[in-house]
Amino acid sequence: MNKSIRSSTLTRTRLIEAALQVFASLGVQGATTREIARVAGVNEVTLFRHFASKEQLLGAVMKNALALQTEALAHPEAWTQDLKIDLRQYAHLYNTMLETQEDLIRTFIGEAKRHPEAAKQVIQEAVKPLGEKLVAYLQSSQKLGTVRADIDPFPAVDMFTGMLLAGMLCRSVKFNPSSYSCEDYIETCVDIFVSGISATPLSVVDAAVRGCLKSG
């Protein structure tokens, strides 16, 4: 990588990091390209060389925030086809993203009704791939017969991720101090969700396993 490309990449990274900070503190509407450029230590002209608009910069912030989780779920071979194992892995990845981006998420929730339509579209497009990975997995599991055929994967995924979001928000304000750990909460979410969508109730599977162990 030559010097000019490296410098451009570093500037882009600084702009994304600055935008994350400004969006989290001032919100989508309150954030300005001038303030983002100031925090990044560049002028607005430089910002616009990299990003055509505030919305485009917001999209880069969101994609950067979700990059690790999206990449981890991008490869079909990462799934074991064991519902509990796979959903536990997804839950941990999703929870990591929630905790890392808590300030930004709280800001978006707080001003959700005031988001300009362009900003809403950017946010929805950024988070879409992460949800689609789990929807596709559940659809595949329905074909395999491990997930109930009568379950609509789209609201099911929203419910599952909603539980994880609620847990992060409650933990961070200590609604339940010392009553249970983050791990306990995630495990409970996975247990309840898998029990609800599994084509074979877990109690039946557990009983069968116990029967095999006794006969062995």
C-alpha positions in Angstrom: 0.0 0.0 0.0 1.5 3.3 -1.1 1.7 6.3 1.2 -1.3 8.2 -0.2 -3.6 5.2 -0.1 -2.5 4.5 3.5 -3.1 8.1 4.5 -6.6 8.1 2.8 -7.5 4.9 4.7 -6.4 6.3 8.0 -8.4 9.5 7.4 -11.5 7.5 6.5 -11.0 5.4 9.7 -10.7 8.6 11.8 -13.8 10.0 10.2 -15.8 6.9 11.0 -14.6 6.9 14.6 -15.3 10.6 15.0 -18.8 10.1 13.5 -19.5 7.2 15.9 -18.6 9.5 18.8 -20.7 12.5 17.5 -23.7 10.4 16.6 -23.7 8.7 20.0 -23.5 12.0 21.8 -25.6 14.3 19.6 -27.9 11.9 17.7 -28.6 11.7 14.0 -30.3 15.0 13.7 -27.9 16.9 16.1 -24.7 15.6 14.5 -23.3 17.9 11.8 -20.5 17.2 9.3 -18.7 20.2 10.6 -18.6 18.7 14.1 -17.6 15.3 12.9 -14.8 16.8 10.8 -13.6 18.8 13.9 -13.5 15.7 16.1 -11.6 13.8 13.4 -9.1 16.7 13.1 -9.8 17.4 9.4 -11.8 20.0 7.5 -15.3 19.5 6.0 -13.8 19.4 2.5 -11.8 16.4 3.4 -14.8 14.7 5.0 -16.8 15.2 1.8 -14.0 13.7 -0.3 -14.6 10.5 1.6 -18.4 10.7 2.2 -20.9 12.5 0.1 -23.4 13.1 3.0 -24.0 12.6 6.7 -26.3 9.7 5.8 -23.5 8.0 3.9 -21.2 8.4 6.9 -23.9 7.0 9.2 -24.0 4.0 7.0 -20.3 3.5 7.3 -20.5 3.8 11.1 -23.3 1.1 11.2 -21.5 -1.3 8.8 -18.3 -0.9 10.8 -20.2 -1.6 14.0 -21.7 -4.8 12.6 -18.7 -6.0 10.6 -17.3 -8.5 13.1 -20.7 -10.2 13.6 -21.7 -10.2 10.0 -18.3 -11.7 8.9 -18.5 -14.4 11.6 -21.9 -15.5 10.3 -21.1 -15.2 6.6 -19.9 -18.7 6.1 -22.4 -21.6 6.1 -19.8 -24.0 7.5 -19.8 -21.9 10.7 -23.3 -23.4 11.5 -23.3 -26.8 13.2 -27.1 -27.4 12.5 -27.5 -27.9 16.3 -30.1 -25.3 17.1 -28.9 -24.7 20.7 -25.2 -24.5 19.8 -25.8 -22.2 16.8 -28.2 -19.9 18.4 -26.0 -19.6 21.5 -23.1 -18.6 19.2 -25.3 -16.1 17.4 -26.6 -14.7 20.7 -23.0 -14.1 22.0 -22.0 -12.4 18.8 -25.1 -10.2 18.8 -24.7 -9.3 22.5 -21.1 -8.3 21.9 -22.2 -5.9 19.2 -24.9 -4.5 21.5 -22.6 -3.9 24.4 -19.9 -2.4 22.2 -22.3 0.0 20.6 -24.5 0.7 23.6 -24.2 4.5 23.5 -25.1 4.6 19.8 -28.0 2.2 20.2 -29.4 4.2 23.1 -29.2 7.4 21.1 -31.0 5.8 18.1 -33.8 4.4 20.4 -34.2 7.8 22.1 -34.7 9.7 18.9 -36.2 6.9 16.8 -39.4 8.9 15.9 -37.3 11.9 14.9 -35.0 10.1 12.5 -35.1 11.6 9.0 -36.3 8.9 6.5 -32.9 8.8 4.8 -31.2 8.0 8.1 -33.8 5.4 9.0 -33.2 3.7 5.6 -29.4 3.7 6.2 -29.8 2.1 9.6 -32.2 -0.5 8.4 -30.0 -1.4 5.4 -27.0 -1.7 7.7 -28.6 -4.1 10.2 -30.4 -6.1 7.6 -27.6 -8.6 6.7 -27.2 -9.7 10.4 -30.9 -10.5 10.7 -31.0 -12.2 7.2 -28.3 -14.6 8.3 -30.4 -15.9 11.1 -33.6 -16.0 9.0 -31.8 -18.0 6.3 -30.5 -20.4 9.0 -34.0 -20.9 10.4 -35.5 -21.5 6.9 -32.8 -24.0 6.2 -33.5 -25.7 9.6 -37.2 -25.9 8.6 -36.3 -27.8 5.5 -34.2 -30.1 7.6 -37.1 -30.7 9.9 -35.5 -29.3 13.1 -37.6 -26.1 13.2 -41.4 -26.1 13.2 -42.7 -25.5 9.7 -45.5 -23.2 11.0 -43.1 -20.7 12.5 -42.5 -17.5 10.5 -38.7 -16.9 10.8 -38.9 -13.1 10.4 -40.9 -12.2 13.5 -39.1 -15.1 15.3 -35.7 -13.4 14.6 -37.1 -10.1 15.7 -38.3 -11.6 19.0 -35.0 -13.3 19.6 -32.9 -10.3 19.0 -35.4 -8.1 20.9 -34.8 -10.3 24.0 -31.1 -9.8 23.7 -31.5 -6.0 23.3 -33.8 -5.8 26.3 -31.3 -7.7 28.4 -28.4 -5.4 27.5 -30.4 -2.3 28.2 -31.6 -3.6 31.6 -28.1 -4.9 32.6 -26.4 -1.6 31.8 -28.7 0.4 34.1 -28.6 -2.3 36.8 -32.3 -3.1 36.9 -31.4 -6.5 38.3 -28.1 -6.1 40.3 -26.4 -9.3 41.1 -29.5 -11.5 40.5 -28.0 -13.2 37.5 -25.1 -12.9 35.0 -25.1 -11.9 31.4 -24.3 -15.6 30.5 -27.3 -16.7 32.5 -29.6 -14.4 30.6 -28.3 -15.4 27.2 -28.6 -19.1 28.1 -32.1 -18.6 29.2 -33.1 -16.7 26.0 -31.6 -19.4 23.9 -33.3 -22.2 25.9 -36.7 -20.5 25.7 -36.4 -19.6 22.0 -35.2 -23.1 21.0 -37.9 -24.8 23.0 -40.5 -22.6 21.2 -39.3 -23.2 17.6 -37.9 -26.7 17.8 -39.8 -29.3 15.8 -39.0 -31.8 18.5 -39.6 -30.5 22.1 -36.3 -30.4 24.0 -38.0 -32.3 26.9 -38.6 -35.2 24.5 -35.0 -35.0 23.2 -33.6 -34.9 26.8 -35.8 -37.9 27.8 -34.5 -39.8 24.8 -30.9 -39.0 25.7 -31.5 -40.1 29.3 -33.1 -43.3 28.1 -30.1 -44.1 25.8 -27.7 -43.4 28.7 -29.6 -45.7 31.1 -29.8 -48.5 28.5 -26.1 -48.1 27.7 
